[in-house]
Amino acid sequence: MPETITERGRGSGAEPGSRSRTGTGPADTAPQATAAFEAKIAADERIEPRDWMPDAYRATLVRQIAQHAHSEIIGMQPEANWLTRAPSLRRKAILLAKVQDEAGHGLYLYSAAETLGTGRDELLDKLHAGRQKYSSIFNYPTLTWADVGAIGWLVDGAAIINQVPLCRCSYGPYARAMVRICKEESFHQRQGYELLHTLAHGTPGQHAMAQDAVDRWWWPSLMMFGPPDDESAHSAQSMAWKIKRHSNDELRQRFVDICVPQAEILGLTLPDPDLRWNEERGQHDFGAIDWAEFKEVLRGNGPCNEQRIGRRRQAHEDGAWVRDAAAAYAAKRARAAESAEAAA
């Protein structure tokens, strides 16, 4: 793993906590500030909001955290589609809790982004305008109840593989947010696996429904880890800054190796005729991913891109009165506190 920090921010002599400690300031402080930043990274110490950091490091974090936060709130839609059609009260309660968890994850992450000086409104505006992305996996439809299980097992399972290393991310607020998120994602993965196990060991029709869901979600799940390492524009620098700890291909391989024995227990087949154990590598070989499909979905041409972002915009507009009411209440409380203080 490369340890040399190539990005050179501009130094700062600003007060702690001020926005100008973000890589802007007197040029003569740049070498010292950069050296201190690099030393912290090399020593595996956390970078905190009040620490000086290069502009590019900050921008990389904002891009990644925003995409992650957007994915959490957009990701509520595919499963929320089944809240009113869950087959039992128990399944409905579990799914409702899971969808609520995803909303909470979005809040944690938008809060982490705010510590970098970027407000939630700004990030949401960029999402709604198509200027920031979310995970492409959520642009696929949930056609049957088994899709809820496949999302839990495969999509949340891939998220865990991706996100557990982020608990050791070099940026403190992001790393701490990921600790709780990963614990809840583990619950999500287990409920999906249990749901699929029930269907796979049920009637022939239920087994077929589970197999169909796995057939449709397997390949998009592999795409969740991003493009191959030699085509990834951000991986090398993110790993040098210790934002990421493993490459896209490393994480994808780990996911495949974990899923194969789990699929055997489920009694389901992963839809890849080239999937086999490689004794020499000690890992599974797997077939070629359709990266053309991945790029098309990223361009906005997936099955549900338009629907997902349209509903997100509508929900934001519908919630304007709630935000206005909360702001008015906060202002009222502040005025009351000021009056009480003046009267004391």
Secondary structure, DSSP 8 states (H G I E B T S, - for coil): ---------------TT-GGGGT-S-GGGHHHHHHHHHHHHHTT--B-TTS---HHHHHHHHHHHHHHHHHHHHTHHHHHTTGGG-SSHHHHHHHHHHHHHHHHHHHHHHHHHHTTT--HHHHHHHHHTTSS---GGGGS---STHHHHHIIIIIHHHHHHHHGGGGG-SBHHHHHHHHHHHHHHHHHHHHHHHHHHHHHTS-HHHHHHHHHHHHHHHHHHHHTT-S-GGG-SSHHHHHHTTS-SS-HHHHHHHHHHHHHHHHHHHT---S-TT-EEETTTTEEE-----HHHHHHIIIIISTTHHHHHHHHHHHHHHTHHHHHHHHHHHHHHHHHHHHHHHH-
